[in-house]
């Protein structure tokens, strides 16, 4: 539950690639489970497991539809990740090729050690240490060139993995 959205996407991609390489029949199970997991995540109320104080009234029946509508309403500008994204895109737009430099935006290092980038662009982390978005953080710090280098390394590893899997014999 503490994964970022990017980590969940990576798990999904890993599951699909793993099932394609190991047993394609497992892909059918995965295809059936994904809509079920998505539906569960969308309708799950935010405060389902929230603990109440000793004097609190008993929890009300969860409002499944209202909770889901609230989540979509937050995307209109009240959602914190949307604020991080709009602030980050301004920084990336000004420093597109090389970024602002490692440790200067989006990550815990910029918060702990201090960075002039937040003041320069009049942005903030709203009490958090990071922008909670790997790609926004990476692009802000190392720019498009750094992201291209990172993706090249990932693709090179994936190609080596696929070649090794192709040459290997089944278990």
N, C-alpha and C positions, 0 to 999 in steps of 0.2 A: 504493500500500500504506500510505501514511501518512495517508490520509483518516480522518476520524472517521466513526463510524457515521452521524451526521446528514448528513455530506457525501455519503456513498454513497447515502443515501436521496434527497438532492437531485438527484444525478446520475440516479438511476433515474426520478424524477418528471420531470426535464427531458427525458430520452430518450423517455418515453412521450408527453409533451406535444408534443415536436418531431416524433415520428413521426405523431401524430394530425394535426398541422397541415400537415406537408409531404407525407408519403406513407404512407398507411395500410397499404400492403403491407409496409413496413419493420417495422410492429408485429408481424407474424407472426415475423419473424427475432428480434426482441427477446423475444417470448414463448418462443421455443425456447432462446435463450441464457441467460435468467435461471435456469431450473432447473439448467443445466449449471454456471453460475458458482456458484450456491448450493452444489451438491454438492461442487464443487472446494474451496470455502472451508471447508466443514464437515469434510471428511476430510483436509485438508492438515495434516501434522504440524507442530507449532510449530517444531521445530529442523531443518527440512528443509535450509535453506541456511546454518545456523550454521557458522561456521568453527571448526576445531579447532586446538589448539596443535601445534607440531612433534612433540611426544612423545606425542600422543594416539593412541589405538588407532583403527583404521579405523572409520568409522561403521557402526553396525548397520543391518540392514534396518529401514526405518521401520515402526512399529507403528500402522497406519492406524486400527484400531478403538480401541485403547487411547488414542491421542491425542484422538480424538473424544469418548470417554467422559470423559476428563480435563477437557475443555473444559466439558462439561455439569455435571460435578461441581463445578467452580469456581463455578457460579452459585448454589450452596447457601450462600454466605456468604464463601468464600475469594476470590472475584473482587474485584479492586480497584474496578471500576466499581460494583459493588453496594454496597461500603462508602461510596463517594462519594455514591451515591444516597440511602442511608439517613441519612447525616449531613446532606446537603443538604435532604432533605425535612423534617428537624426545623427547620432554619433557615427554610425557606419557610413552614412551618406557623405559626411565630411572627411572620412578617413578610409575610403573604400578599398584601395589597393593594399596598404600595409597595416591598417588598423591603428590603434592608439598605443600599442606596445604591450608586451606580456605583463600581467599583473596590474594593469591600470584600469580595467573595466570589467564589471560583471561578476568577477569571482571573489572568493573570500580574501585573497591577497590584497586586492584593491581596498577592501573594507578595513582589514586589520592594519595594513601599513599606511593607508591613506593614499588618495589619488586626486590630483587636481581635475580630472576629467568630469567628476560629478558636479563640481562647482562651475566649471567652464560651460557645461551644457545645461545647468540648472535642473538637474535630475537627482533622484534619490532612490534608495532601496526600501523605503517605508518600513524600517526596522529589521529588515532581513540582511543577511550577509552576501547573498548572491542574487542574480536576476532569474534564477531557476529555469534557465533555458540554455542548454549546452551550445547550440548553434549560434544564438545571439551573442553569448559570451565569447565564443571562439572567433566569430567574424568581427566583433568589436575590437578584440585584442590583436589579432593577426591579419585581419583583412581578407580579401578574396584570394590573394596569393597564398596566404597561410592555410586557408580552408582547402584550396586546391592541393597543396602539399599533403595535408592531413588525409584527404580523400584518396590521393594517389597511393599513400602508404596502406590504407585500408584495402583498396582494390588489389594492390600487389599481394598482400597477404591472402586475400580471398582467392586470387588466381592460383597461388601456390597450394592452398588448401584443396581447391577443386582438382588441380592436376594430380595431387597425391591421392585424393579419393578416387579419381578415375583409374589410376594405375593399380590401386589396391584390389585385393580379392575379397569377396564377401566373407562374413564371419562364419 
